[in-house]
Amino acid sequence: MKKLIGAVLLVGMVSSCGLGNSAGSSAGSSANSAGSAGSAGSAGSASSAGSFGSGLFGRRNRVEQRIDPVIRNNGGLISVIKEARFERARGGAIVRARGVAPRQGYYDASLYSATNLQPDENGNITLEFRAKEPQFQTNVLGEHSREIDVGIFISEQKLNAANAIRVVGRQNQISLRR
């Protein structure tokens, strides 16, 4: 009796994941490899292979897709931008910025341009100071321990088309003129 209950639970778990259909279809296609039954079995396995995540795993993926791709890939805006500066380099310039995160542990910081470093209608290149938030609880402590430095290279061609460069944070922004 225990073996029967265990087998029923196992079949239920496998079928809820979407794995049961593909295994049955591939077995049917190998048994009937000649004729129209074999082609129908292989077509069934191809369609069920695409629906692998339709069970338990598919729900988790749908929730992740609702997150804004900019935030998922580049993180949220840093709280305060403390300073920004413009340094000449061969073939362009480096824009460096220092920001203060709300707590320790922020990582993968970058200056993100939604316009691919192209100036807007006012001639400004806008750079968003973004960092990913830690997934665990961290301390706030002093401001110095929460500072993050980032930089980005901008070519001479893109700089010539721009009047100013704006570095944007959550609470403030700094504008740099050439």
N, C-alpha and C positions, 0 to 999 in steps of 0.2 A: 504494500500500500504506500509506503514511504517513497519507493522508487517511482511509482506512478505519479505521485504529487510532484516530486522533483522533476520528472520529465515534462509535466504540463507547465510548470513554472519556467523551465528552460525554453520550451517552445514559445511561450508567451513573450519572454524577454527578447528572443531572437527575432520574432515576427514584428515586435514593436520598433526595433531598430531598422527594419527594412532589409535585413539580411536574408530572411527566409525565402523571399521571392526569387532572388538572384541565384541562390543555390539550387532551388527546384527547377528553375528554367534551364540552367546550364546542364543539369543532369538529364533533363528531357531532351535537350538538343544533342547530347552525346549519344543517347540511346537511339534516337531517330536521326542520324546524320544524313540520310538520303531522303529526298522527297520534300514535299511542302511542309510536313510536320517539323522537320529539322530547321527549316528557315524560319518558321513561326517561333520555334523555341529560342533560336538565337536572337530574333528580333525582340522577344520578350525579355531576354536577359540584358540586352542593350538598354531598353527603356527602364528596367528596374535598377541598372547600375547608375543611371543618372539621378535616381531618387534615393540614393543611399542615405542622405541626411534628412529624409522626410519624417523619420520617427523622432526619437528622443533627442538626437543630436541636431536635427534641423531647427528645433525651437530655439536652442541656444544661439545658433548662427543668425536667426532673424532678429534677435534682440541686439546683437552687435552691429548689424547693418543700419540700425536707426541712429547710431552715433555719427555726428558730423565728421566726415573724413579728414578735415583739416585738424580738428582737435585730436582725433584718434592717431593720426600720423605725426603731428607736430606738437601736441600738447596745448595747454591753455595759456592765455596771456600772463606774463609775469606781473606781479603787483605794482611795483614802483621801479621806474628807470632812474638810476642814480646819476649816471653820466653817459655821454656818448661823444665819440671823437672820430675824426676823419684823418687817415694817414695815407699819404701818397705812396704808391708802390709802382713797380715797373708794369706798364700796360694798363694802369687804372688806379684804384685806391681800395683801401681796406677800411670798412666802417666797423668800429669796435664799440661795444656797449656793455655797461655794467648795471645789473638790476638786482633788486632785493626780493627774494621769495617770501611768502607768508610764513613758511616754516622750513626746517632743514629737510634734505632728502630729494629735492627736485633734481631732475636729471635730463639728459638729452636736449639741452637748450640750443636754440638756433634763432637766427633772424630770418623770418619767413616773409616772402613777397608773394602776395596773391596774384600779382600782375606780371610775374616772371621778370622783375626788375625793370619793367617799362614804366615811364612816367605817366601820371594821370593827366587830365585835361588842364590842370594848373601847373604842370611841369614838376610835380613832386613824386619822388620814388618813396613809397611807404613800405617800411619794414616792421613787421610785428615781432616783438620779442616774446618767444614762446618756449615753454619748458613743460616736461611731463611731470605730473604730480606723483609722489610716492604712493604705493598701494598699502602702506603700513603706517601706523601712528608714529610720528616723529616729534622732536622737541622744537620749541620756538627759539629759545636762547637769544643771544645777541645778534645784532644786525650784521656784523662782520662775518659771522659763520653762515649766514643765509645769502651772501652775495654770490652772483653768477656772472661770469664774463663770457661774452660771445663775440664773434666777428664774421664778416662776410666780405668777399672780394667782389668789386664791381668794376667792369671793364671801362676803358676810356670812352668807347663809343656810347655806352649807356649813360655815362656821366655827362657827356657833352649835350645830350638831349634833356637833361634834368636841370632845374633851377635849385632845388633843395632836396634833402633826404630827411624823411621823418621816421623816427624810431618810436613806435607806439607800444605802451604798456596798458595795464588795466586802469590805473589811476592817473597817469600822466603821459606826456609825449615830449620828445625833444626834437627840435628841428635844426639841421645842420646846413649851412650855406657854404658854397664853394668859394 
